[in-house]
Each structure stands twice: as C-alpha cells, then as structure tokens.
Amino acid sequence: MLKTLILESDFTRKLATMVRFEDKDMYTIIINDNEAGVWLNIHCIGNEWISIANQFNGKHLRINNPNWKNTLEEIICQHTCLNQAEPL
C-alpha cells in the first residue's frame, strides 16, 4: 500500500532547506531491504511535505496528493493492528 501511495502521488521540489507548514503531524517511514539494509528513509510532515534522507540534496518535496495523510494513517493503523493481534 505504501508503494502504491508513493507511486500514485505527485510531488513538487522545494528549493529551500527550511519550510513552513500548518499540519503538525510528523512521521518517519523507514523502508528496509533484507539484502541492502535501510533502502529509503522518508520524513513526512502531515499532508504538506516530505523529505527523503540522502536524496534531493536535503531539499523538501511538496505533496500534491490531497489523500496523502489519510492514506498514510490508514497504512500505519493497519500495520499497528496486525502487529497487536493476539495469536489464536
């Protein structure tokens, strides 16, 4: 689901290292690859901005997907619920 969200979203590169934003919800998403270790490290600021460690020279990307935050929170909830499920 996360891969689909990223691939279906458009982003605008922001040429500043500091950005202003209204939404205070922040997430760090670490995507691991079994062979290569950490593959992608995404810092999300609500429904407004993302930055990806070691990419784009530290610049921020504006999220152009109005459903980004809701979809991301659904993915997080599903993952949390799966990990908290008790074994039968």
Sequence and secondary structure as in RCSB ss.txt:
>XXXX:A:sequence
MLKTLILESDFTRKLATMVRFEDKDMYTIIINDNEAGVWLNIHCIGNEWISIANQFNGKHLRINNPNWKNTLEEI
ICQHTCLNQAEPL
>XXXX:A:secstr
 HHHHHHT  EEEES S    S   EEEEEEEETTTEEEEEEEEETTTEEEETTSGGG EEEE  TTHHHHHHHH
HHHHHHHHH    
